Amino acid sequence: MEHIEPNACMSIKDFESNLKQVHTDKYIETAQNVRLYVKDYGQGKPVILIHGWPLSNEMWEYQIDHLVQNNCRVIAYDRRGFGKSSQPWDGYDYDTLTDDLKEIIEQLELEDVTLVGFSMGGGEVVRYFSRHGGKNVIKAALISSIIPFLLKTHDNPDGHPKEKSENTATAIKEDRIGFVDNFGKTFFGINIINKPISTPLLEYYRNLCSVASPRATLKCAESFSYTDFRDELDFIKVPTLIIHGDDDKIVPIDLTSRKAAKSIANNTYIEYEGAPHGLFYTDREKLNEDLLEFLNS
């Protein structure tokens, strides 16, 4: 076996325990007839990566490699309805999605976990604390997250009007792949003068989105558009990293992370100047450095 020196991500106990384990990709049944595809790589304290909508675990390609090489155990899974996971008709509310996360943690017998949620995945991170008490989680990270609340209401006047979500649903129903194609360009900040991602890679991400269940794509959009997490932020009692690009046209920073940073007690808040929503690729080196520094702190 390759010699690995324990660091802050890996205690001696973790190292000895992980020598007995074989980390690979697998399926975990989280509910009756619902199996989630899970990648479980590396050795050290566990880091769970929760993907955004409507992608799959493959969006974390550049983070998985970096974290595993730096002695972390990385668990990246496909949310139900996406990627290689089961595509049930229902169960796309945050309670059910978070119960899936809980099953992964319990069945893999994980302790001292760091949860990392991107965009929609921030909802599972927060709901895990409010619904399951943050059991076995010692740190959290919200990356380009939809937290705390996107919808425009009388007490959230700068939110997105309901019509915006309804128009998105209509576009998905009429031409889901065409919607994803246009969505991807905004997602990565592509415009006339800026092209931070190659055409083949953009098409690759589009293809990842295209294999998602149409039903899951619609219902999850409803969940992250309409779920109010504002009263749940007080449940987060662990150190929390918040990262967001200030040129995010998908999940505007003023509506989300700047507010979350004022409501989560123990947080480290970082803004990426000029970064779009998909900063896991466009700003991957900086994100990797900031994640690792947070994990090792």
Protein Blocks (a to p, Z undefined) as FASTA:
>chain_A
ZZddddfklcfklmmmmmmpccddddddfbghiacddddedjddddddddddfbdfklmm
mmmmmmmmnopacdddddehiajbccdfbhpafklmmmmmmmmmmmnopghiacddehjl
mmmmmmmmmmnoopoiabdcdehiabfbfbdcfklmkbccfklmmmmmmmmmmommlmmm
mmmmmmnopafklcfbcfklmmmmmmmmmmpcfklmmmmmmmmmmpcfklmmmmpmbdcd
ddddfkbfklgfklmmmmmmmmmmbacddddehiafklmlmmmmmmmmmmmmmmmZZ
